[in-house]
């Protein structure tokens, strides 16, 4: 793989941790080190329902432990604040971010460790910042774990899909003129207008990790 290429990953701090977003992101940046760095930050005061629905669209029809996962996730975001960020780094950045954020279930993420570039072992984001009492209460109630601090894209294709969903909040980023074109080195420096993204996603949808 060409090491000069860059990879980008979309993340956001979820509503229940929005008040601690600066603390979460400072820890995130410190742990990530030279694997990658933020090229865009943006706080969103209220997430529109249509964006919440589209963001979690891949979960439509998914039922787990008797819970409609899409409905729960949409309700968790709608009308609430989040802190968005786009990270850029060397190929493999998304995998490093997945490891740093930790398992979806905070109870599983708690004992997990992330190895920084300098060899230091640190807690995952979900392990460090999630509320143990809230996690235990949801587990005892048989509820699906969704209060897990931070969202991160699962792949570079997921990042492309999510950037399209959130584009109205990303227009001020100068590399996306008028919010109409997305210039990413993810795919070898090609320019991807949003109108072509749907075809790309349809072609590569089997690669989406959900």
N, C-alpha and C positions, 0 to 999 in steps of 0.2 A: 504493500500500500504506500502511496505517495505521502511521506510525512509532512510535506509542505501544505497539504490540504487541511482545512479546518472543519470541525464538526460543531454543531450548535444544539443546544438542548433548552427546552422551555420548562420553566418551573414556576410555582407560586406558593406562597404561604397561605394556608387556608384560614377561613374566617375566625375559627376559635383561637387561633394564635396570632391574629393580625396585630393585636396590641403589643406583641413581642417580636414583630417581624424584624426589626433592626437587630435584635439579639440573635434571632435564628439565623439571619443572613450573615452576620459577622462570624458566627461559628462555622457556618457553611463555607464561607470564603477562606477562613483560616485552615480548615481541614482539606479543602480542595487543592490549595497551594497552586503549583504551576501546572496542574492537570488542565486548568481552565479558569476563566475569569468572566465576570458579568460585563456585557456590552450594552445592556439596557435594563433599567429599573422603572417601574411605574406602579403607583398605588391606585387601586380602583375602589371608590367609595361604596358603590352598590352594583353588584353584578346583575345585569338584566336576565330575566328568566330564559329568554331565547338563547342567550350565550351559554348559560348553565346547561340547558337542555342539549345544545349542540356539542358542547364540550364532552359531556358524558353520553353522547348518542350511541356509542358502541356498546353501552350497557343496557339498551332498551330490550325489554323482554327477559332480562336476566333475574331469576329468582334464587335467592340463597337463604337458607335457614328460615324460609317462609317470608322473606323480606323482598320487596320490589327494589332492587338495588338502584335502578335509574331514578326512581322517585325520591329515594332517600338522599342520593347524591345531589340531585337538582335542588331539593329543599335546603340542603346544607349550604349551597352557594347563593341562591336567589336573594337579591336585595341586601346582601352582606358584603363586607369589604375583603379584598385580597391584595396581596403584594406580588406583582408579576416581575419576572426577570428572565432574560435570555443570556445563556452562557455560551462562550466560545472557547474551544481548545483543540488539542490534537485529536486525531482519530482514536476512538475508544472513550471519549469524554462521557457519552451517555451511560456507558456501563459503569464508569467511576461514580457518576451521580446517583445511579440506581443503588450502588453499594453504599454510598454515603447516606442516602436518605433512609435506607433500611426497609425491612419487610413491611407490607401493607398493615399487618396486625402489630400494633405497638408492643403487645406482650411478647411476640416473637422477636421484634426488633431490639428489645431492651438488652438482651445479652450479646447481640451482634456487635462486631467491631469493624471499624474502617481503618485501613492501613494508609497513612499519609505517605507522600512521596519520600519524606525523610525517614520512613520506617516506623514512625510513632503510631501506636494503636489508640484510637479514640472511639467514643460512643457514636452511634448513628444518630441522625437528626430525630427520627421517630423514637428511638430509645431514650434519648436525653430529654426531649422536650414534651413528650406525651405525659398525660396525667395517669399515674398508675391506678388510682382509685376509680377514675372514669372508665379506664380500660377493663378493669376487673368487674365493675358493675355491668358493663355491656356484655361481657363474656358470661356472667352468671345469668343474665336475662336472655341469653341466646341470641343476641343481636349482632348483626354484621358490623365489623370494625370499620368505621369511616372517619372518625375523629382522629386523624393521624398526622397532624401538623402541616405537612407539605405535599403538594402534588409535583410529580416529575414525569416528563414524557418517557415512554418505554422504549422508543427507538427514534432514529432520525426521521422516519416516515411519520411517526406520531407527532414529532415536533412540527413538521410541515403542516399537518392537518390542524393542529392546535393553534398555530400562528394564523392560519386562515380564519379560524373561529373567532379569535380575539383581535382581529386586525383593526377594529375601530379604536382600540386603545393603544395601537402600535404605530399609528400613522405619523406621529411626530419623530419616529426614528428615521434619520436622514437616509439610511440605505434602502428604505422602502418608499420611493417617491410617490407622493399622493396616496400611499397605501395600496397602490395598484400592482406593484411588482415586488417580488421578493428575491433579493440577490443573495444567494447562499453558496458557499463553497462546498456545502454538503455533498453536492453531486458534481464535483469537478469544476466549480466556478461557473456553472450555467445560471442563466437568469430565468426564474420561473414566475411568469405572470400568474395571478390567482386563477384566471379563467382556465389555465391548463392543469391546475392542481387536482381537480376532481378526477380527470382521466388518469393522472399519475397514481392517485390513491386507489382508484378502482383496480388498476393493474397490479399494484403491490399490496392490496389489502390482506392477503394471506400472511404478510410479514408483520402486521400489526400485533403487538403483544397486549392483550387486554386482560 
